[in-house]
Amino acid sequence: MSEHAEHSAEHAEHPGYGTFIKIWLILVVLTGCLVGVSHLGQTAAVWGLLTLTPLKAGLVFYYFMHLKYEGPLFKVVVLVTLGTLLIFFALLFSDVAFR
């Protein structure tokens, strides 16, 4: 019986449809910003894409993939994985920049 109570209490924390609709609208607005930034100069477009895209990905991870409700160990694993990916991207960009 206690397992059922824990499960229902854990399930009660999840947001309703309103939160998901708000996050979706924010993602739509950020997509519009990305389209707007892409029409600026090439440098501004790249910097806009490099800043807004991770923000959008973070919102998707946090809300739609329910990372907000996971344990701390899983969050650390995800952050280490993303940090490793950033290191590889930095190495790739530095290799391309200095050729």
PLY file of the C-alpha trace (Angstrom):
ply
format ascii 1.0
element vertex 99
property float x
property float y
property float z
element edge 98
property int vertex1
property int vertex2
end_header
0.00 0.00 0.00
2.86 2.38 0.75
4.26 1.83 -2.74
0.96 2.98 -4.20
0.98 6.06 -1.97
4.55 6.90 -3.00
3.70 6.41 -6.66
0.61 8.60 -6.49
2.47 11.30 -4.55
5.29 11.16 -7.09
2.82 11.29 -9.97
1.00 14.27 -8.45
4.12 16.45 -8.88
3.94 16.37 -12.66
2.57 19.51 -14.30
-0.74 19.77 -16.06
-1.46 20.50 -19.68
-1.21 24.24 -19.06
2.50 24.02 -18.28
3.19 21.98 -21.39
1.24 24.42 -23.55
3.17 27.37 -22.07
6.50 25.65 -22.73
5.38 24.79 -26.25
4.45 28.43 -26.90
7.86 29.52 -25.57
9.49 27.04 -27.96
7.44 28.44 -30.86
8.52 32.00 -29.97
12.17 30.91 -29.71
11.87 29.23 -33.11
10.54 32.51 -34.50
13.53 34.28 -32.96
15.85 31.77 -34.62
14.24 32.45 -37.99
14.57 36.19 -37.40
18.21 35.90 -36.37
19.00 33.78 -39.42
18.18 36.77 -41.66
20.81 38.93 -39.96
24.47 38.74 -40.85
26.25 35.41 -40.80
28.09 36.08 -37.53
24.96 37.17 -35.71
23.07 34.17 -37.08
25.71 31.72 -35.83
25.82 33.29 -32.36
22.05 33.40 -32.21
21.82 29.75 -33.16
24.52 28.77 -30.67
22.68 30.50 -27.82
19.00 29.90 -28.57
19.23 26.28 -29.69
20.70 24.97 -26.39
18.04 26.94 -24.54
15.34 25.23 -26.56
16.97 21.83 -26.05
17.17 22.47 -22.32
13.46 23.24 -22.15
12.65 20.06 -24.05
14.92 17.98 -21.79
13.62 19.58 -18.61
9.88 19.50 -19.27
8.96 17.20 -22.15
11.51 14.52 -21.27
10.71 14.93 -17.54
14.30 15.56 -16.45
12.88 17.92 -13.84
11.47 14.93 -11.94
14.47 12.62 -12.14
16.93 11.92 -9.36
20.17 13.86 -8.93
22.36 11.02 -10.21
20.57 10.91 -13.56
20.82 14.71 -13.85
24.58 14.50 -13.25
24.92 11.81 -15.94
23.06 14.00 -18.43
25.18 17.05 -17.57
28.45 15.09 -17.89
27.30 13.77 -21.27
26.40 17.25 -22.50
29.68 18.64 -21.14
31.61 15.98 -23.04
29.68 16.88 -26.19
30.57 20.55 -25.70
34.25 19.65 -25.35
34.14 17.72 -28.62
32.40 20.62 -30.35
35.04 23.04 -29.02
37.79 20.79 -30.33
36.06 20.52 -33.69
35.60 24.29 -33.99
39.20 24.97 -32.97
40.45 22.44 -35.54
38.38 24.01 -38.31
39.30 27.57 -37.28
43.06 27.02 -37.34
43.43 25.11 -40.60
0 1
1 2
2 3
3 4
4 5
5 6
6 7
7 8
8 9
9 10
10 11
11 12
12 13
13 14
14 15
15 16
16 17
17 18
18 19
19 20
20 21
21 22
22 23
23 24
24 25
25 26
26 27
27 28
28 29
29 30
30 31
31 32
32 33
33 34
34 35
35 36
36 37
37 38
38 39
39 40
40 41
41 42
42 43
43 44
44 45
45 46
46 47
47 48
48 49
49 50
50 51
51 52
52 53
53 54
54 55
55 56
56 57
57 58
58 59
59 60
60 61
61 62
62 63
63 64
64 65
65 66
66 67
67 68
68 69
69 70
70 71
71 72
72 73
73 74
74 75
75 76
76 77
77 78
78 79
79 80
80 81
81 82
82 83
83 84
84 85
85 86
86 87
87 88
88 89
89 90
90 91
91 92
92 93
93 94
94 95
95 96
96 97
97 98
